[in-house]
Structure formats: C-alpha cells, structure tokens
Amino acid sequence: MPRQHQDSLLDAARQGDVWVHHILQFFYSHVKI
C-alpha cells in the first residue's frame, strides 16, 4: 500500500532496512555461515 505522504524518517528507515537486508543477504550468500 504505497502512501503518497509518508514521514521522511519512516521512509528513510524503511529504505535503510531494505539496504541492510540486501547487504546481509549478499554477505551470507558469499560467506555461507
């Protein structure tokens, strides 16, 4: 549900979460812990 008016902080936090998620996925994919 895309909202046109979203708090900048919330949006930034959401994008940060996605960024961290991709980084962790990439890291674990290569390190294979």
Contacts in CASP RR format, 6 or more apart in sequence:
PFRMAT RR
TARGET T0000
AUTHOR 0000-0000-0000
METHOD contacts of the structure
MODEL  1
MPRQHQDSLLDAARQGDVWVHHILQFFYSHVKI
END
